């Protein structure tokens, strides 16, 4: 077993797949050679055998990577999505034959693609692990919304494993801050650091909200909803429900309402940014009665605005606290007598 002849220290928050491509780019190596040198291929010589090495690693593989890179095992663990188990996703998803393959996790965790902060990429070229979580919407360092797409071709940037760098008539493209998406036979080569991202320096409530969510994701905060403690994963599920409710029913005057109640809100940082602070305010109310009253007010205001009843569609996962508050709020709304819906209805009225 040999150590890497050249060392490269990981940056704070960097993901393991991001580190692999940054190392390969820095020293002019094919990324597959780095994957094999780290033993991520399990000695097979095939990059495909590395699997989802950015999600979790067995103890023996983690020890091997630590030895050849000189990076402490604990720091390596912090470069894997597994660090968010029990908060961003269920721990059982790690023990599946293909970790994080389930649909719920796929909606909230990005495996081989990523959001990004254009200014971060311009400064250090590293792909950060939190960018792969759909709850990450703001770069707190630069106070900008995270970008999702290449500014040239509109593709979602990829950070997945590859044996060789992509090539076209212009030659090999190794720069991990350029778009590797292939259009016809040519690589896009779009400069991701040039992507437009909204500045949110003037929105302290949103910045505070992102810090709070980060504290929950990092296990530093025991969250409460309506004054009652919840497991972090349950809390974030409830936050998603509140964000969806606000997004579909509480919009600025003149802004069209989303046509699809099943729209995956968390896939759009800009959309989440408009409702996350208010969702946190609702969650922070001191008791379930206050939460139910606030939800009732939302329902009544919606009914007064356009005569529509507020229906929370297709709630699959909600804590007993939130579910009870929704039921109470519905039962006390001024429009309740005119509707046969319920908080768990699949009605399309909203």
C-alpha positions as CSV (number, residue, x, y, z in Angstrom):
1,X,0.0,0.0,0.0
2,X,1.5,3.3,-1.0
3,X,0.6,6.9,-0.1
4,X,0.0,9.5,-2.7
5,X,3.3,11.1,-3.8
6,X,1.7,14.5,-3.8
7,X,-0.6,15.8,-1.0
8,X,-3.6,18.1,-1.4
9,X,-5.5,19.3,1.7
10,X,-9.3,19.2,1.5
11,X,-11.0,22.5,1.9
12,X,-13.6,23.1,4.6
13,X,-16.9,21.6,3.6
14,X,-15.5,19.9,0.5
15,X,-17.1,16.6,-0.7
16,X,-15.0,13.5,-1.4
17,X,-16.1,13.4,-5.1
18,X,-15.2,17.1,-5.3
19,X,-11.8,16.4,-3.7
20,X,-11.1,13.6,-6.2
21,X,-11.7,15.8,-9.3
22,X,-9.9,18.7,-7.8
23,X,-6.9,16.5,-7.0
24,X,-6.9,15.1,-10.5
25,X,-7.1,18.5,-12.1
26,X,-4.4,20.0,-9.8
27,X,-1.8,17.3,-10.7
28,X,-2.8,16.5,-14.3
29,X,-4.1,13.0,-13.6
30,X,-7.1,11.1,-15.1
31,X,-9.7,11.0,-12.3
32,X,-9.9,7.2,-12.7
33,X,-6.3,7.0,-11.6
34,X,-7.1,8.9,-8.4
35,X,-10.1,6.7,-7.7
36,X,-7.9,3.6,-8.1
37,X,-5.1,5.1,-6.0
38,X,-7.5,5.7,-3.2
39,X,-8.7,2.1,-3.4
40,X,-12.3,3.3,-4.1
41,X,-12.5,0.7,-6.9
42,X,-12.1,-2.1,-4.3
43,X,-9.0,-3.3,-6.2
44,X,-10.9,-4.2,-9.3
45,X,-9.3,-1.5,-11.5
46,X,-12.8,-0.5,-12.6
47,X,-14.2,3.0,-11.7
48,X,-17.7,1.6,-11.9
49,X,-16.8,-0.6,-8.9
50,X,-16.4,2.6,-6.7
51,X,-20.2,2.8,-6.5
52,X,-21.6,5.8,-4.6
53,X,-18.3,6.5,-2.8
54,X,-19.5,10.0,-2.0
55,X,-22.3,8.7,0.1
56,X,-20.7,6.2,2.5
57,X,-17.6,4.1,2.9
58,X,-17.0,0.9,4.9
59,X,-14.5,1.2,7.7
60,X,-11.7,-0.6,5.9
61,X,-12.1,1.5,2.8
62,X,-12.2,4.7,4.9
63,X,-8.9,3.7,6.7
64,X,-7.3,3.0,3.3
65,X,-8.2,6.4,1.9
66,X,-7.0,8.1,5.1
67,X,-3.6,6.3,4.8
68,X,-2.9,7.2,1.2
69,X,-4.1,10.8,1.4
70,X,-3.0,11.6,4.9
71,X,-6.5,13.0,5.7
72,X,-7.7,12.0,9.1
73,X,-10.6,9.4,9.1
74,X,-12.9,11.7,11.0
75,X,-12.4,14.5,8.5
76,X,-13.1,12.1,5.7
77,X,-16.3,11.1,7.3
78,X,-17.3,14.7,7.2
79,X,-16.8,14.7,3.4
80,X,-19.5,12.0,2.9
81,X,-23.2,12.4,2.7
82,X,-23.6,9.8,5.4
83,X,-22.8,12.6,7.9
84,X,-26.4,13.8,7.4
85,X,-28.0,10.4,8.1
86,X,-30.9,10.7,10.5
87,X,-31.4,14.3,9.6
88,X,-31.5,14.9,5.8
89,X,-32.6,11.3,5.2
90,X,-33.3,8.1,7.1
91,X,-30.3,6.1,8.3
92,X,-31.7,2.9,6.8
93,X,-31.1,4.4,3.3
94,X,-27.4,3.9,3.8
95,X,-27.7,0.1,4.3
96,X,-29.7,-0.4,1.1
97,X,-28.0,-2.4,-1.7
98,X,-27.6,1.0,-3.5
99,X,-27.3,3.7,-0.8
100,X,-29.7,6.6,-1.1
101,X,-31.4,5.1,-4.2
102,X,-34.9,5.5,-2.8
103,X,-37.2,8.1,-4.4
104,X,-37.6,10.3,-1.2
105,X,-33.9,10.6,-0.8
106,X,-33.5,11.3,-4.5
107,X,-35.8,14.3,-4.1
108,X,-33.8,15.8,-1.3
109,X,-30.2,14.7,-1.8
110,X,-28.1,15.1,-4.9
111,X,-25.7,12.2,-5.5
112,X,-23.6,12.9,-8.6
113,X,-24.8,16.5,-9.4
114,X,-24.7,19.6,-7.3
115,X,-25.8,23.2,-6.8
116,X,-23.0,25.7,-6.5
117,X,-22.0,29.2,-5.5
118,X,-20.4,30.9,-8.5
119,X,-18.1,33.0,-6.3
120,X,-16.9,30.0,-4.3
121,X,-16.0,28.2,-7.5
122,X,-14.2,31.3,-8.7
123,X,-12.2,31.5,-5.5
124,X,-11.2,27.9,-4.8
125,X,-12.7,25.6,-7.4
126,X,-14.0,23.1,-4.7
127,X,-17.3,21.4,-4.7
128,X,-18.8,21.5,-1.3
129,X,-20.8,18.7,0.3
130,X,-23.7,20.9,1.6
131,X,-24.5,21.9,-2.0
132,X,-25.7,18.4,-2.6
133,X,-28.6,18.9,-0.1
134,X,-31.8,20.4,-1.3
135,X,-32.1,22.3,2.0
136,X,-29.0,24.3,1.0
137,X,-30.3,27.4,-0.8
138,X,-27.9,30.1,0.3
139,X,-24.1,30.5,0.4
140,X,-23.7,32.2,3.7
141,X,-20.1,33.3,3.0
142,X,-21.1,35.3,-0.1
143,X,-24.8,35.8,0.8
144,X,-26.0,34.6,-2.5
145,X,-28.6,32.1,-3.6
146,X,-27.0,28.9,-4.9
147,X,-27.1,28.4,-8.6
148,X,-28.5,25.2,-10.2
149,X,-27.7,25.4,-13.9
150,X,-24.8,26.0,-16.3
151,X,-25.2,29.6,-17.6
152,X,-24.3,28.4,-21.2
153,X,-26.3,25.2,-21.8
154,X,-28.7,25.0,-18.8
155,X,-27.5,21.6,-17.7
156,X,-27.1,20.6,-14.0
157,X,-23.4,20.3,-13.2
158,X,-22.1,16.8,-12.6
159,X,-19.4,15.7,-10.1
160,X,-19.8,12.0,-10.6
161,X,-17.0,9.5,-11.0
162,X,-15.3,9.1,-14.4
163,X,-12.3,7.2,-15.7
164,X,-11.1,9.8,-18.1
165,X,-11.6,13.5,-18.6
166,X,-14.0,14.4,-21.4
167,X,-12.6,15.4,-24.7
168,X,-13.8,17.1,-27.9
169,X,-12.1,18.8,-30.9
170,X,-10.7,21.5,-28.6
171,X,-9.0,18.9,-26.5
172,X,-9.3,17.5,-23.0
173,X,-11.4,19.4,-20.4
174,X,-10.1,18.9,-16.8
175,X,-11.3,22.1,-15.1
176,X,-14.1,21.1,-12.6
177,X,-15.4,24.6,-12.7
178,X,-16.3,24.3,-16.4
179,X,-19.5,22.5,-17.7
180,X,-18.7,19.0,-18.9
181,X,-22.2,18.6,-20.5
182,X,-21.9,17.4,-24.1
183,X,-24.0,19.1,-26.8
184,X,-23.9,16.9,-29.9
185,X,-20.2,16.2,-30.2
186,X,-18.9,19.3,-28.4
187,X,-18.4,19.9,-24.7
188,X,-20.3,22.9,-23.4
189,X,-17.2,24.3,-21.4
190,X,-19.5,26.9,-19.9
191,X,-17.8,28.9,-17.0
192,X,-19.9,28.0,-14.0
193,X,-18.3,30.8,-12.0
194,X,-20.0,33.2,-14.4
195,X,-23.5,32.0,-13.5
196,X,-25.9,34.6,-12.2
197,X,-26.9,34.2,-8.6
198,X,-29.2,36.5,-6.6
199,X,-27.6,38.5,-3.9
200,X,-29.6,38.1,-0.6
201,X,-27.4,40.3,1.6
202,X,-30.5,42.5,2.2
203,X,-32.6,39.6,3.5
204,X,-31.4,38.9,7.0
205,X,-34.4,36.7,7.8
206,X,-33.4,34.3,5.0
207,X,-29.8,34.3,6.1
208,X,-30.9,33.5,9.6
209,X,-33.2,30.8,8.3
210,X,-30.4,29.1,6.4
211,X,-28.2,29.1,9.5
212,X,-31.0,27.5,11.5
213,X,-31.5,24.8,8.9
214,X,-27.7,24.2,8.8
215,X,-27.7,23.8,12.6
216,X,-30.4,21.1,12.3
217,X,-28.6,19.3,9.5
218,X,-25.3,19.3,11.4
219,X,-27.0,17.9,14.5
220,X,-26.2,21.1,16.5
221,X,-29.8,22.0,17.3
222,X,-32.6,20.1,18.8
223,X,-35.6,21.5,16.8
224,X,-39.1,22.2,18.0
225,X,-42.4,22.7,16.2
226,X,-45.2,24.3,18.1
227,X,-43.1,24.1,21.2
228,X,-42.7,20.3,21.0
229,X,-39.3,18.7,20.4
230,X,-39.1,16.6,17.2
231,X,-36.4,14.4,15.7
232,X,-34.5,16.4,13.1
233,X,-35.7,14.3,10.2
234,X,-39.3,14.7,11.2
235,X,-38.8,18.4,11.8
236,X,-37.5,18.9,8.3
237,X,-40.4,16.9,6.8
238,X,-42.7,19.2,8.6
239,X,-40.8,22.2,7.4
240,X,-41.2,20.9,3.9
241,X,-44.9,20.7,4.4
242,X,-45.1,24.2,5.8
243,X,-43.0,25.6,2.9
244,X,-45.2,23.9,0.3
245,X,-48.3,25.2,2.1
246,X,-47.0,28.8,2.0
247,X,-45.8,28.5,-1.5
248,X,-49.2,27.4,-2.8
249,X,-51.4,29.6,-0.7
250,X,-49.5,32.7,0.5
251,X,-48.0,34.5,-2.5
252,X,-47.4,38.3,-3.1
253,X,-50.4,40.0,-4.9
254,X,-50.3,39.5,-8.6
255,X,-48.0,36.5,-8.6
256,X,-49.5,33.5,-10.3
257,X,-50.1,30.4,-8.1
258,X,-48.2,27.3,-9.0
259,X,-50.3,25.1,-11.3
260,X,-49.1,21.8,-9.9
261,X,-49.6,21.1,-6.2
262,X,-47.0,18.3,-6.4
263,X,-44.3,20.7,-7.6
264,X,-41.0,19.7,-5.9
265,X,-40.4,23.0,-4.1
266,X,-37.0,22.0,-2.7
267,X,-35.6,21.7,-6.2
268,X,-35.7,25.5,-6.6
269,X,-33.6,27.6,-4.2
270,X,-35.3,30.8,-5.3
271,X,-38.8,29.5,-4.6
272,X,-37.8,28.1,-1.2
273,X,-36.2,31.4,-0.3
274,X,-39.6,33.2,-0.5
275,X,-41.2,31.0,2.1
276,X,-38.5,29.5,4.4
277,X,-38.3,32.4,6.9
278,X,-42.1,32.4,7.3
279,X,-42.2,28.6,7.7
280,X,-39.6,28.8,10.4
281,X,-41.7,31.5,12.1
282,X,-44.7,29.2,12.1
283,X,-42.6,26.3,13.5
284,X,-41.3,28.6,16.3
285,X,-44.7,29.4,17.6
286,X,-44.8,28.5,21.3
287,X,-47.5,25.8,21.3
288,X,-49.8,23.7,19.1
289,X,-52.7,26.0,19.7
290,X,-50.8,29.1,18.4
291,X,-49.7,27.1,15.4
292,X,-53.2,26.0,14.6
293,X,-54.4,29.6,15.0
294,X,-51.8,30.8,12.5
295,X,-52.7,28.1,10.0
296,X,-56.4,29.0,10.4
297,X,-55.5,32.6,9.6
298,X,-53.7,31.5,6.4
299,X,-56.8,29.5,5.4
300,X,-59.2,32.4,6.1
301,X,-57.0,35.0,4.2
302,X,-56.8,32.7,1.2
303,X,-60.6,32.3,1.2
304,X,-61.2,36.0,1.5
305,X,-58.7,36.6,-1.3
306,X,-60.2,34.3,-4.0
307,X,-62.9,32.2,-2.3
308,X,-60.7,29.1,-2.5
309,X,-60.4,26.8,0.4
310,X,-56.9,25.9,1.6
311,X,-56.2,22.2,1.2
312,X,-52.9,20.6,2.0
313,X,-52.6,18.0,-0.7
314,X,-51.1,14.6,-0.4
315,X,-49.4,14.8,3.0
316,X,-47.5,11.6,3.2
317,X,-45.3,12.4,6.2
318,X,-46.1,14.8,9.0
319,X,-45.6,14.7,12.7
320,X,-48.6,14.2,15.0
321,X,-48.1,17.8,16.2
322,X,-48.4,19.3,12.7
323,X,-51.2,16.9,11.6
324,X,-53.3,17.8,14.7
325,X,-52.7,21.6,14.1
326,X,-53.8,21.3,10.5
327,X,-57.0,19.5,11.5
328,X,-57.7,22.0,14.2
329,X,-57.0,24.9,11.9
330,X,-59.3,23.4,9.3
331,X,-62.1,22.8,11.7
332,X,-62.1,26.5,12.8
333,X,-61.9,28.2,9.4
334,X,-64.7,30.4,8.3
335,X,-65.0,28.3,5.1
336,X,-65.1,24.9,6.8
337,X,-68.9,24.7,6.6
338,X,-68.8,25.2,2.8
339,X,-66.3,22.5,2.1
340,X,-66.0,18.7,2.7
341,X,-62.2,18.8,2.4
342,X,-59.7,17.9,5.1
343,X,-56.0,18.7,5.8
344,X,-55.1,15.3,4.3
345,X,-57.4,15.5,1.3
346,X,-56.1,15.2,-2.3
347,X,-58.6,17.8,-3.5
348,X,-57.4,20.1,-6.3
349,X,-59.3,23.1,-5.0
350,X,-56.1,24.9,-4.0
